[in-house]
């Protein structure tokens, strides 16, 4: 074969392969699609149509993907997704709520640990926290999405101000937040100010195998005949003290907390921070108490994760406008007695019992929320108009006419308190006063 014939043969092979791959890509594009949370898209300067974007975004048409790409948050959850026992439902903004309120006294921000994978919406920790605090569903709004980190938490915090919260709860997660935070800060230029080391690049992010291969798991068999699979190597990727992306990621977590704390100054809002540990750390006392022998990777993870949490706790505890709530020790103590806090397989998200521990612990930070006192109250509108409410032990009743108040025993000299809409949302909304019943709706 001559050299010319060899080159012609090579060119024909290359052309055939290219055409074949092109046809496959055209007919089955899903075979070439990278995972949604590994893609980066750019912000367009075109002005989108509002209603079509909210209700029928062409980029999300007929998609079954749980996450969709976003040029500012990298990923976000698909709006209006239906709910089941493990995920959803999503509101029109893509968050896991049954409605979008005008105001929300309590806003929670986090990732899938706060979203509540593995539990119905009523059993995730934000809703269990709300019930422990004795608050109605309208008092809480969740802004949590899987795959997020500290950068997205800061972004959501700036948007949460539109809901005029009294308390914003931000939950970091040591299982992957350091690397998720690094990824967002170094992938998108709008977050470049959060980069602690300008010399680092997005390519410095470690290649993390997910899900963890079976060869990197460890199964613990407990005395109560239960067992649980752990993935210490997977979680160590986000806690390796020698990896520059981990060091930078934890630095970003602390920096975003300081920015948020400074931003609430003078707003009448306050911050609550917590750090949710890995499943491995949650069961570390149980494993030690039962004399089990975990692999070295498990010991390495627990040691370094504890050090990172302690350093982050020190940072968060010193913030002047914030409060730090420890959920690590409550989870570890609960795990000593229960094998139902987390799934028995590789999954690192809590089950409803685990979320219950987190929710009950953080609920203590809401105990000092000042609910409106019983009586007649007025909520002022932006145009100085007002709406009257009658507040009693049942909740807040709409006053449609002042004559209804008088018929229930409220005289013209009754003291009327002025309250804010966000404080009214701490009470159940009962609708209009239904009857003349002084024993129920009177000053008594």
PyMOL commands that set and color helices and strands:
alter all, ss='L'
color gray80, all
select helices_A, chain A and resi 3-27+29-32+36-38+50-55+58-60+112-115+121-123+125-132+137-139+150-163+177-187+189-194+202-204+214-216+232-236+244-263+279-282+284-289+296-317+328-335+352-366+402-407+421-424+438-441
alter helices_A, ss='H'
color red, helices_A
select strands_A, chain A and resi 67-70+74-77+106-110+140-144+167-173+218-221+227-230+270-276+322-325+375-380+386-392+395-398+416-419+429-432
alter strands_A, ss='S'
color yellow, strands_A
deselect
rebuild
show_as cartoon
